[in-house]
Amino acid sequence: QVQLVESGGGLVQAGGSLRLSCAASGTSFSIYTTGWYRQAPGKQRELVATLTSGGSTNYPDSVKGRFTISRDNAKKTVYLQMSSLKPEDTAVYYCNLHIMTIDYWGQGTQVTVSS
């Protein structure tokens, strides 16, 4: 059974930093694409970052240059380093693991950025 458990969310002032972690279990990890998504109240879930097994990354313009995704395959963990945070980054952040045609999700971790 695949499980993803996020941690590291919280309340931070604008301009601050946070690092999110997501630990996977119940599956191989290194060969799959991992990612982070977020969902703000009243909005659709949106892509924040993806990282392929080959090391390619993808970020939307809204976070490019401020967020960095990385992974530790030995620990089966993916990270999201967030800096220069803005109030509009406030959302629930979800970890994603894409295995074949199936997307697995964590339970989400709240990130709140105060102005």
Secondary structure, DSSP 8 states (H G I E B T S, - for coil): --EEEEE--EEEETT--EEEEEEEESS--TTSEEEEEEE-TTS--EEEEEE-TTS-EE--TTTTTTEEEEEETTTTEEEEEE-S--GGG-EEEEEEEEETTEEEE---EEEEEE-
